[in-house]
Amino acid sequence: MLKESIQIVRDPSSILMALIMPLLLLFLFGYGVNLDATHTRIGVVLEAPSPSSRDLAAAFQASRYFEVRLAADRREAERALMAGEVHGIVVVPATFDADLRKLSRRPDLQVILDGSDPNTAALVQGYVQGVVANWVALRSADAGRQMAEGVGDRLWFNPARTSRFFLVPGLVAVVMALVGTVLTALVVAREWERGTMEAMMATPVTALELLLGKVVPYFILALGSMAVCTVVAVFVFGVPFRGSAGALLAISTAFLLPALGQGLLISAGAKNQFLASQLALLSSFLPTFLLSGFLFEISSMPGAIQLVCQIVPGRWLIPSLQTVFLAGDVWPVFLQGIGVLTPMGVFLLALAVRNTKKRVA
Amino acid sequence: MGTRLLALIVKELLIVLRDPRSRVVLVGPPLVQLIVFAFAATLEVKRVEVVVLDQDEGRAGVELVHRIEGSPTFASVRSVHGPAEVRRNIDEQRAVAAIEIGPSFSRDLAAGRPASVQILLDGRRSNSAQIVAGYIGEIINDFLAEENAHLHRPPGVPQVLARNWFNSNLTYRWFMLPGLIAIIAQLMGVIVTALSVARERELGTFDQLMVSPLRTSEILLGKTLPPLIIGLVNVTLYVGVAVMLFGVPLRGSLLHLYGSAVFFLAAVVGVGLFISALSTTQQQAILGAFLFIAPATMLSGFATPLENMPEWLQPITLINPLRYFLVVTRGVFLKGMTLDAVIANTAPMLAIAVVTLSGSALLFRSRLE
């Protein structure tokens, strides 16, 4: 075990991969991927400018979600939408003023959205509704009438709706999968390739001891990169950390059991470093990214894929991670994750020990 | 010169197709990407769990709850009793949203006082939560407007009639697949090129190539054209899959798409050559390729719009060829992009291709001499 630790310290490429790669990923993702549609460019078309339609347009201009381009002509705005210069158009019809005063008709606002980016389209529609509802509320308050009603929404844990706050904790899981599985698989595969694994087997160390010696240093390394990522998340990206460090340690430990088991299993099965790295990337990094609920909702996926998601260790870590950062210590969430991850880890580690023995024998 | 070049190109293609290692790289990751992304990578929100806290004693609250239960977006709508239970359901992630109907909802509505509903959302999943809030808000606003119409009062909130152009049901796959074609074209262009020279170096055949009667320019062309061809074949394959298997509409001209793809591939092949000139083993080449591909993909607008990025980061994306090609693939597929828009997005790729290709040619020359 000491030998393994010394090897890690001596071989800068492991450290590089364990610390630099995660940081690179974290920065790229933290800055590059952002689901918040703030300052989204939209066009507002006033078919017949009137006091109330101008007032509504001003409400759009004041909103922090939009950057408004005013247009008098609908075709002009539609051209901008076609060219991708705006994500949506709000058309205030010529009859808007009259309809507002009528009892029988609900005034219409037409919204045309660029469906070629569905997520932004859905968000923009929600924001348009919010702006309109606020505008109505303010107007009726001004008029001293009590007709305002509608929907208020509050986002717990993340009132400013910053997507980074849930993306960055999810990224910590991706990084741990990268270090725990991919790095372990790669390094142990290299030992097999060089034959040093067999040499170790010839010494009086048992397979179990040998694997433990392999696992523990990478376990510590993975926890180290988790800690670095947490520090960056909190101090660089300003993600709140409302839970306790102990809880974070507990869930990370539970996650690393299957992650390391998977890495060892891959290295015992793969013939060389290249294959090991491909297998590890495909079976660990990509699923943690795509099938863990980190970015994409599991409930929206087809049934068969939802089943696959259940055996991805990251799927059981992400809710706990997001909770420990944003919500605080909610033990029922943590215990559920730990409860699934621990047997998964024991199983994978046992399998890895068995396969290693088989390979040597 | 023509036949020599042709022979070199044929040789390159044969090598790529024969080597099991490069076959794995060529077939494995793109196939997995396509399948997994097409099925799993969706930001649509479906079948979510919500809870309702109906404190209203009147009829209106019950009717509103029925409306919400009738929406296909929700997998289940559970009733809870008391704010503590709401808190627990959201905390433990058993529901993404909670709808709170206040005790005076029916009375307020009848009396013409502002009747309001509160939606509480799980901010740990803020994107999904906001989309759910949009759905619920629409249901509630429609309900309130109808109630007011019954009572012959001004209906309050104007009706927002939304229409989505280019993709009326906001099918996420239609957004994902055209983007994926660009991503896979990039992957092919860079990896195949980066590996080709590195492999020859590893095997020592590069020196043989150098002493052959081929001129440096011919060798470079021979290394540039095969990845371009492989890239175009891949584009064709995935355009076919997107249209026939996944039903993504192809509204623009295929000719525009291919014309643009040639320049995009030229730009990324130039990057591949660059990596190839710098690395001595295949392992290094693969690592170098990923070091380029990862940031290029993140900073391209593939996953989320460029304008959401911090202002200081946005200028960097201007030198990323993928950024322009994504606009073209999505535009040609969904929007039926016109020729001048295609040209406007292809011109920067041409400029980038000139820089990367001539840059790598220079690097090669200096390394060879």
Chai-1 contact restraints between the chains, C-beta under 6 A:
chainA,res_idxA,chainB,res_idxB,connection_type,confidence,min_distance_angstrom,max_distance_angstrom,comment,restraint_id
A,L28,B,P295,contact,1.0,0.0,6.0,A-B,restraint_1
A,L28,B,M298,contact,1.0,0.0,6.0,A-B,restraint_2
A,Y31,B,P310,contact,1.0,0.0,6.0,A-B,restraint_3
A,Y31,B,L313,contact,1.0,0.0,6.0,A-B,restraint_4
A,G32,B,M298,contact,1.0,0.0,6.0,A-B,restraint_5
A,G32,B,L299,contact,1.0,0.0,6.0,A-B,restraint_6
A,V33,B,A303,contact,1.0,0.0,6.0,A-B,restraint_7
A,V33,B,T304,contact,1.0,0.0,6.0,A-B,restraint_8
A,N34,B,T304,contact,1.0,0.0,6.0,A-B,restraint_9
A,N34,B,N308,contact,1.0,0.0,6.0,A-B,restraint_10
A,L35,B,N127,contact,1.0,0.0,6.0,A-B,restraint_11
A,L35,B,T304,contact,1.0,0.0,6.0,A-B,restraint_12
A,D36,B,N308,contact,1.0,0.0,6.0,A-B,restraint_13
A,L103,B,H152,contact,1.0,0.0,6.0,A-B,restraint_14
A,L103,B,P154,contact,1.0,0.0,6.0,A-B,restraint_15
A,R106,B,A145,contact,1.0,0.0,6.0,A-B,restraint_16
A,R106,B,P155,contact,1.0,0.0,6.0,A-B,restraint_17
A,R106,B,Q159,contact,1.0,0.0,6.0,A-B,restraint_18
A,P107,B,P158,contact,1.0,0.0,6.0,A-B,restraint_19
A,D108,B,Q159,contact,1.0,0.0,6.0,A-B,restraint_20
A,D108,B,L161,contact,1.0,0.0,6.0,A-B,restraint_21
A,L109,B,P158,contact,1.0,0.0,6.0,A-B,restraint_22
A,L109,B,V160,contact,1.0,0.0,6.0,A-B,restraint_23
A,Q110,B,L161,contact,1.0,0.0,6.0,A-B,restraint_24
A,V111,B,V160,contact,1.0,0.0,6.0,A-B,restraint_25
A,V111,B,A162,contact,1.0,0.0,6.0,A-B,restraint_26
A,I112,B,R163,contact,1.0,0.0,6.0,A-B,restraint_27
A,I112,B,W165,contact,1.0,0.0,6.0,A-B,restraint_28
A,L113,B,N164,contact,1.0,0.0,6.0,A-B,restraint_29
A,G115,B,N164,contact,1.0,0.0,6.0,A-B,restraint_30
A,G115,B,W165,contact,1.0,0.0,6.0,A-B,restraint_31
A,G115,B,F166,contact,1.0,0.0,6.0,A-B,restraint_32
A,G115,B,N167,contact,1.0,0.0,6.0,A-B,restraint_33
A,G115,B,L170,contact,1.0,0.0,6.0,A-B,restraint_34
A,S116,B,F166,contact,1.0,0.0,6.0,A-B,restraint_35
A,S116,B,N167,contact,1.0,0.0,6.0,A-B,restraint_36
A,S116,B,R330,contact,1.0,0.0,6.0,A-B,restraint_37
A,S116,B,L334,contact,1.0,0.0,6.0,A-B,restraint_38
A,P118,B,L170,contact,1.0,0.0,6.0,A-B,restraint_39
A,P118,B,Y172,contact,1.0,0.0,6.0,A-B,restraint_40
A,P118,B,F175,contact,1.0,0.0,6.0,A-B,restraint_41
A,N119,B,L43,contact,1.0,0.0,6.0,A-B,restraint_42
A,T120,B,P305,contact,1.0,0.0,6.0,A-B,restraint_43
A,A121,B,N164,contact,1.0,0.0,6.0,A-B,restraint_44
A,A121,B,L170,contact,1.0,0.0,6.0,A-B,restraint_45
A,A122,B,I131,contact,1.0,0.0,6.0,A-B,restraint_46
A,Q125,B,A162,contact,1.0,0.0,6.0,A-B,restraint_47
A,G126,B,Q130,contact,1.0,0.0,6.0,A-B,restraint_48
A,G126,B,G134,contact,1.0,0.0,6.0,A-B,restraint_49
A,V128,B,V160,contact,1.0,0.0,6.0,A-B,restraint_50
A,Q129,B,G137,contact,1.0,0.0,6.0,A-B,restraint_51
A,Q129,B,V160,contact,1.0,0.0,6.0,A-B,restraint_52
A,V132,B,P158,contact,1.0,0.0,6.0,A-B,restraint_53
A,A133,B,V157,contact,1.0,0.0,6.0,A-B,restraint_54
A,V136,B,V157,contact,1.0,0.0,6.0,A-B,restraint_55
A,Q146,B,R113,contact,1.0,0.0,6.0,A-B,restraint_56
A,Q146,B,P114,contact,1.0,0.0,6.0,A-B,restraint_57
A,M147,B,G156,contact,1.0,0.0,6.0,A-B,restraint_58
A,A148,B,P114,contact,1.0,0.0,6.0,A-B,restraint_59
A,E149,B,P114,contact,1.0,0.0,6.0,A-B,restraint_60
A,E149,B,A115,contact,1.0,0.0,6.0,A-B,restraint_61
A,E149,B,S116,contact,1.0,0.0,6.0,A-B,restraint_62
A,E149,B,L144,contact,1.0,0.0,6.0,A-B,restraint_63
A,E149,B,G156,contact,1.0,0.0,6.0,A-B,restraint_64
A,G150,B,V157,contact,1.0,0.0,6.0,A-B,restraint_65
A,V151,B,V117,contact,1.0,0.0,6.0,A-B,restraint_66
A,V151,B,G137,contact,1.0,0.0,6.0,A-B,restraint_67
A,V151,B,I140,contact,1.0,0.0,6.0,A-B,restraint_68
A,G152,B,Q118,contact,1.0,0.0,6.0,A-B,restraint_69
A,D153,B,I119,contact,1.0,0.0,6.0,A-B,restraint_70
A,D153,B,A133,contact,1.0,0.0,6.0,A-B,restraint_71
A,R154,B,L120,contact,1.0,0.0,6.0,A-B,restraint_72
A,L155,B,L121,contact,1.0,0.0,6.0,A-B,restraint_73
A,L155,B,G123,contact,1.0,0.0,6.0,A-B,restraint_74
A,W156,B,G123,contact,1.0,0.0,6.0,A-B,restraint_75
A,F157,B,G123,contact,1.0,0.0,6.0,A-B,restraint_76
A,F157,B,R124,contact,1.0,0.0,6.0,A-B,restraint_77
A,N158,B,G123,contact,1.0,0.0,6.0,A-B,restraint_78
A,N158,B,S126,contact,1.0,0.0,6.0,A-B,restraint_79
A,R161,B,S126,contact,1.0,0.0,6.0,A-B,restraint_80
A,S163,B,S126,contact,1.0,0.0,6.0,A-B,restraint_81
A,S163,B,N127,contact,1.0,0.0,6.0,A-B,restraint_82
A,F166,B,R124,contact,1.0,0.0,6.0,A-B,restraint_83
A,F166,B,S126,contact,1.0,0.0,6.0,A-B,restraint_84
A,L290,B,V36,contact,1.0,0.0,6.0,A-B,restraint_85
A,L290,B,A40,contact,1.0,0.0,6.0,A-B,restraint_86
A,L290,B,A41,contact,1.0,0.0,6.0,A-B,restraint_87
A,L291,B,A40,contact,1.0,0.0,6.0,A-B,restraint_88
A,F296,B,A41,contact,1.0,0.0,6.0,A-B,restraint_89
A,F296,B,T42,contact,1.0,0.0,6.0,A-B,restraint_90
A,E297,B,V45,contact,1.0,0.0,6.0,A-B,restraint_91
A,E297,B,S128,contact,1.0,0.0,6.0,A-B,restraint_92
A,S299,B,R47,contact,1.0,0.0,6.0,A-B,restraint_93
A,S299,B,V48,contact,1.0,0.0,6.0,A-B,restraint_94
A,S300,B,T42,contact,1.0,0.0,6.0,A-B,restraint_95
A,S300,B,E44,contact,1.0,0.0,6.0,A-B,restraint_96
A,S300,B,K46,contact,1.0,0.0,6.0,A-B,restraint_97
A,M301,B,A40,contact,1.0,0.0,6.0,A-B,restraint_98
A,P302,B,F39,contact,1.0,0.0,6.0,A-B,restraint_99
A,I305,B,F39,contact,1.0,0.0,6.0,A-B,restraint_100
A,I305,B,A40,contact,1.0,0.0,6.0,A-B,restraint_101
A,P319,B,Q93,contact,1.0,0.0,6.0,A-B,restraint_102
A,Q322,B,R124,contact,1.0,0.0,6.0,A-B,restraint_103
A,L326,B,R124,contact,1.0,0.0,6.0,A-B,restraint_104
A,V330,B,D91,contact,1.0,0.0,6.0,A-B,restraint_105
A,P332,B,E92,contact,1.0,0.0,6.0,A-B,restraint_106
A,V333,B,E92,contact,1.0,0.0,6.0,A-B,restraint_107
